[in-house]
Every structure is written in C-alpha cells, then in structure tokens.
C-alpha cells in the first residue's frame, strides 16, 4: 500500500523540478548541508539546504590536511562541493566549529606542533611541556639537599637534610617520555 500524495506535496514537487530545470546547479560552488549521519567508513549521509540538490548518500569527506580524519556530529552543518565541477562526484569539504566529536591526526614518521603554548584536554585545560620547558612543582615539596653553613651548628661542616617549600616551585624539565597521553 502506498501513501497518498497530497495536492500540496505534488505542487511542491513540481515546483522543485521546475527550479532545478530553470536554475541549473553551479557545480563549482559550495552548498550548505546538514550531516544526517557519518557512516562507519567515514562517508556521510547529507541533506542539502538547496532544493535543487536531493539528499545524498555515502558522500566522501575531504579533510583539510593529509592524515586528518574526523567524526562529525549528527546534525552537523557542513559544506558540499563537487570534485572537478562534476555533479556525480559530491564531497563534504568543511564543517562549522563545534560540529566535530573526534579528530585524529596521523603521520607515518613525525608530527610537529610549533606554538608558544599548546593546550590539550577538555576546555584546553592541560598544557603540554617538553624537555627544557619549566614546570611547576606543587608545594609543599620536601627536597633533599646538602648545605654548607657559615654559622651554627658547626661552621664549614656540611648539613644533610630537606627543605620544605610551602609554595609551588618552578623547575626546568630535564627528561621526558617518548609519548604522552593527556586525559
């Protein structure tokens, strides 16, 4: 049994067909879409805002950098383009900020991030530090040390003990791990 099509739906369908016929698609432009979902293979199901473009399935995503991949949120706003201006080659080429659930960058040998400050974590709350950077030692911190005093108890004799710093102390990092995981 098929559902009956109302006169309004027929009129709207005829109008959309007329618009597609009279205003051909510019396949060198980009069009706003809603990502209905992202498939396990990374392609997307999209619903374009432009009535001339039907809903599209299994649309590949073209990322901004080699080795990048993202998991878009359902309902994400993105851009749709066409490779080589060919309507049969749709691609999702970009998305609005805040529309990404996961982002991965991978490289076969090395990834370098150059910045004054690099923050990782929820709300960018965790800084990343390397050897030679300064880090904060939380206080109070007992630090073993040897002192040579010029007065009491015995001048010129070493005293072994600990110093307790009541406040955090800044110290340079002298070693590190080859990899780190920040949560």
N, C-alpha and C positions, 0 to 999 in steps of 0.2 A: 504494500500500500504506500503510495507516495503522498506527501503532504501537498495540500492545495496551495498554489501561489496566489497571493492577493493581487488585486489590480495595482496597489501602491508598489509592491515588490517588482511587478512586471514593468511598470513605468520607470522605476529606479534602474532596473537592469538595462532597459532600452536607452535611458539617458547615459549611463556609464559607457555603453557600447558606442554611442554617438560621440561622446567626449574622446574616447580612445581613437576613434576614426578621424575626427577633425583635428585633434591636437596630438600628433604622434609624439612618442616618448623620446626625449633627448637622452640618448644612452651615454653621453659624455658628461652628464650631470650626476650629482649625488642626491638621493632621496631619503627622507627620514622614514624609519621603520620602527615597529615595536617587535622586540625579540619575544616570540611566544615561548620558545624554549631552546636550549642548546643541547644537541644530541651528544651521545657518548663519543662519537667520532670527531667532535668539535664543530661540526656544521650546525647551522641554525634554521629554525622554522621562523619565518618573519611575516609580519602583516604590515605592508606599506601604508603610509598615510595618504599617498596619491591614489585616487580612484582608478587611474589608468593602469596600475600595476596590481595584478592579483596576488593573493597570498603565495609565498614561495617556500619550498621545502628543500632541505639539505643544501642550504646556501653556505659555501665555504667562507671562512673568516680570514682576512688578510691583516696580519699584525703589523705594528709599527717598526719592529726590529726583528732581525733573524734570531731564532732561538726563543722568541717570546710566545707564550700561549696564555689565554685567559679563560675563565669560566664566567660567562655573563649571567646576571640575574634574570630570572623570568620577568618579562615586562620591561626589560632594559630598552632605552632609547638608543638607536644606532643609526649609522648611515649605510645606504645601499648604493653601490656603484656597479658598473658593468665593465669587465676586462675588455680592452681593445674596442670599447664602444659597442660591444656585441650583446644584444638583449638576451641571448641564450647563455651568457656567462656572468650571472649575477654574483656579487661578492659583498660581504659585510666588511666595511673598511674602517670603521671607527665607532666609538660609543662615548656617551657622556660620562663625566666623572661621577663616581659613586655607583656605577652600574656593574662593577666587577666584583664577583665573590672571591675569585682566586686569580693570582697572576704568577707565572713562572718564567724565569729567565734561565736559559741553559746554554752552555758553551762546551765545546769539546776539549778546550785546554785552559782557558783563563777568563774570568770576568773581573774587570777593574771598575771601581766606582771612585771617581775623584770628586771630592766635595769638602767644604770646610767642616761640616758636621753631617754625619749620616745617622739617621734615627730609624729604628726598627720597632715593630710591635704595635699593639692597639693604641691608637691615639699618638703614635710616634713617640712613645714614652721611653724607649730604651735606646741609648746611644751605642754605637759600635766603636771600639777602640782598637788600636794596633800597637805593636811594639814601638816605643818612643813617645807615645801619647801619654798624657798624665791621667791618672785615675784617682779616685777618692777612696782612701782607706777610712771606713767608718769608725767613729770613736764611741766609747773609749777603746783604745787598742794598746795592749801591752807589747812593747818592742824590746827584745833582749839586746843589751849593749854592754860595752866596756868603757869606763871613763877613767881618765887620769885627772885627779883633783889637785888643785894648788893649795888647798887648805884641809881642814879636818875631814876624815879621821886621821890619815897619815899622808902628809904632803908628798906628791910624786909617786904614790903607790896606786896601781890600778884598782878600781872598784867594779865588781861584776854585779849586774842587776837588771832591772827592767824599768823602762819609763812608761808611764800610763798617760797617753794623750787624751784629755777629756773632750776634745773636739775632733772632727774628721781632719785627716792629713792628706795632702796631695802628693802623690809619688809617681815617678815615671814607670811605665810598664817595661819590664826587661825580658819577658818571654811570653809566648802565647801558644795557642793551638792552631793546627793547620786548618781546622774547620770549627765552626761555631753554630749553635742553634739557639735562637732567641725566642722565648715564649712570652 
